Structure formats: C-alpha cells, structure tokens
Amino acid sequence: MATIHRRRGLAEFCPRGTRAVVGLATTLCLGAATSLLAQSTRQQREACLAGRLPPTETIYACSKLIEYGLLDPDLLAGAHTARGNAYDDLDQMEPALADYAAALVVQPDSAFALRNRGVALHRHKRDGEALPDLDRAIEIDSRYGAAYEVRAGVLLDLAARADPAQQQSMLQRALADATRALELQSREHHVRLLFGLMSVHRALGDIDAAIDDVTLAIAIDPSITTDALVDRGNLRRRRGSLVEAAADYSQALSRDGAHVNARWGRAVTRFELADFTGALNDLSDMLVAQPQATRLRGMRGIVYLRTGDYRLAVQDLERPLIEMPDDPALLYCAGVAYTLAGDAATAAPLLERAVSRRPDVSVTTGLECTPHTTGQQLAVGDKVCLPPTREPAARSIRWTADRDAYLRRI
C-alpha cells in the first residue's frame, strides 16, 4: 500500500478506496489533490485578502490560508494583517494585535502591517502607541499615502489633548501629512482626504481653507452634497457668514428634509440673523419628531424670550431646568424669562444661583440684566433685571454677536 501524504490535510482530497491504489493511481490521486489544494488556496487567498467579505468570513478564509502553510512571507504577513483587520472590525482588539504582531514577525518591514496596526490603535484611542507604528511605516515607504492619512488623524487627536505649547507643532505636522496624503493617493480617495484636510484646517483656525476643502469635495463627488453642505454651513457660521451658512443648511434640507443637523444649524443661524419666526418654525418641527429633546426645547425658550413671548419662554425652559438644574447659563436665561414674565419670586433664586456659579454668565449667554433707576427691578448682585417696554431701544436684554458658548451648552 502506498504511503499517504498527510501534510496539512492533503489526504482529505483523496477518497479512501483510491488512496489504497499503488503506483500510477496514487500519483494521479496526489496530483489531483495538489491541484484541488492549489485551487482551494487561491480561493481562500482571494477571500482573505480582497477585503470585501464580512469580518467573520474573512477570519475563516484567512485562518484556512494560514493553516495550509507553504506561503511566502509576503502572503503570510498579508493574511495575518487581513485577519487582524477583521478582528478589529469586530472590536476584538487582543486577537487583532496578536495577528499584526505575527505579521511583523514574518515580515518585520511590512509597512502594510504597521499602518493597519496603527489604524486599530487609533480607533481605540491609543494614539501614543499608534504614532511609532505609523512613523516606521512611512520610514519604510515614504510614498505610502494611506500611512500619511492615518498619521494626520493621530496627530490631530494628540494635539487636542496636548499641552497648548505643543498643539501648534502637532497641528502643523498633521497638516503636512494630510497634504502629502492628498498628493500621493489616487483621485478616488480625494473626497475622504479633503475632509481630513478640512479637519486639520479647522483645528488650526484656518476656516477659509477648511471651506475651500469642503467646496472642492462637493465638486468632485456631488453625491456627498447633503452632509458636506451641513459641514460647510457650520464652517461659514463659525466664520460669521450667516447668510451663506443659512443657504447651505437650506440647500441640504431641500435634499433631505429630515436631516437633523441641517435643521438645527439653520434654526440657530436664523436666530442669529434675527429671523425668529424661521427659527421657531425649525425648532417646532424638530420637537414634533423629538418631543423630549431638552436642547431643542431650551433653545426654543430662548427664541421666545428674544421675541418677547415670556410666558411661552418660561414653559419651554421649565423642563431643561429640571434636567440641568446646575447649568449657570440655563439658570440665568430662565431667571430673565421669569423676571420679564412678572414672576420675580421664582426668578430671584435662579439668577442668584446662576451668578454664584459663573459671575460672567451674562456674557456667556448674550443676555445682560442692566441697572435701571425706574420701574420694576430685581437685584442680581450689582445688576438688575427690568421688564422692558415694547420699544426695542428700552429693552434690558442685550444680545451679543457670539452666542456659541451658550448654544453648545443647551
């Protein structure tokens, strides 16, 4: 009887009766087995490395490929890296890191494995560990655009947590990496890369450049227009171009009327443009879909306060007060609303608590209670709140141009 070749499951391709045949029959069987194994290996290789299958199927295919053996170092390292990526997609960090380490044992200079381990570490907020991997990947391959892209993101996140003295240098490095990634990668990746570049420009405070990045992304791929318009609207609002920002939000809503961020952005921008009717319409529409949304109700209360509908303002501010009883900005605005609605007894402790928690709360909110010598007054430290007459010039509420600090808190 011929000896059966059992290396890593080869014999399983030959039926038991056939394996008993000697000579030519055995040779033919083993040849067929080798052919079948080669075909299976090709299939597993394609399934493992293509990156198109669900993570569990990728893990199975890569495991089979690794088990077969007889792989050259490049392919073995690629299989371990692909399986590591699949584990990372399932948030199984430890087996993912084990696979990346195995890939680097087989091929220590694998920029691909280093870059992908850097991605996994970055996803799990381990940027300090990710950075050396990405540095090494770029040292190995100075034209590896994907590694520059990930390193830009890592540096951006590290800068956000860094000492102020180090932030600028980190952001400048991130800008250089994001620009280099855009130069090196093909056009099909440019939209994603432009949004990465936008994030760096925004962090650097270069809002004009960030707007240009988004505008170019829209020109390249109109299918991303809705979200991109909201991003550009946010940037334009930050720059103070409120009319343009409102137009971006409106255009986004014309494409997707249920886009929450677009409607919220337009509501706030309309408020800042003193289009209070428009702001109320947007906020009321959102509250129909999200009746428990504290931020929306609080914001609508502020709009009612600005239009002089003080009792409606009080009604909308009651629930946010219950959920955020220690927020100084909310306490202050509610106190002003109660004062102007004629309920000084309820207003007094709210205003006092607000000022005690944050003395500059009137600047934060854009509301100031200012001293008056006549009329009904309520003391708040050295300031008083006075119910205004209907003439705008006599109002005791002044609205500053920049209310971002308050709006982010509601």
Salt bridges, closest charged atoms under 4 A:
ASP88 OD2 - ARG123 NE 2.94
ASP88 OD1 - HIS124 NE2 3.15
ASP91 OD1 - ARG123 NH2 3.10
ASP99 OD1 - HIS80 ND1 2.72
ASP99 OD2 - ARG83 NE 2.71
ASP109 OD1 - ARG136 NH2 2.68
ASP127 OD1 - HIS122 ND1 2.54
ASP127 OD2 - ARG161 NH2 2.92
GLU129 OE2 - ARG126 NE 2.83
ASP133 OD2 - ARG117 NE 2.65
ASP135 OD1 - ARG151 NH1 2.86
ASP135 OD1 - ARG173 NH2 3.98
GLU139 OE2 - ARG136 NH1 3.14
GLU149 OE2 - ARG192 NE 2.66
ASP157 OD2 - HIS122 ND1 3.87
ASP177 OD2 - ARG151 NE 2.60
GLU183 OE1 - ARG180 NH1 3.27
ASP208 OD1 - ARG239 NH1 2.78
ASP213 OD2 - HIS201 ND1 2.66
ASP227 OD1 - HIS259 NE2 2.78
GLU244 OE1 - ARG236 NE 3.61
GLU244 OE1 - ARG239 NH2 3.08
ASP248 OD1 - ARG232 NH2 2.98
ASP248 OD2 - ARG236 NH1 2.89
GLU272 OE1 - ARG237 NE 2.97
ASP275 OD2 - ARG270 NE 3.69
ASP282 OD1 - ARG263 NH1 2.89
ASP282 OD1 - ARG266 NH2 2.82
ASP282 OD2 - ARG270 NH1 3.07
ASP285 OD2 - ARG263 NH1 3.85
ASP316 OD1 - ARG297 NH1 3.25
ASP316 OD2 - ARG300 NE 2.60
ASP326 OD1 - ARG357 NH2 3.19
ASP327 OD2 - ARG409 NH2 3.44
ASP360 OD1 - ARG358 NE 2.77
GLU368 OE1 - LYS383 NZ 3.91
GLU368 OE1 - ARG398 NH2 3.26
ASP404 OD1 - ARG237 NH2 2.82
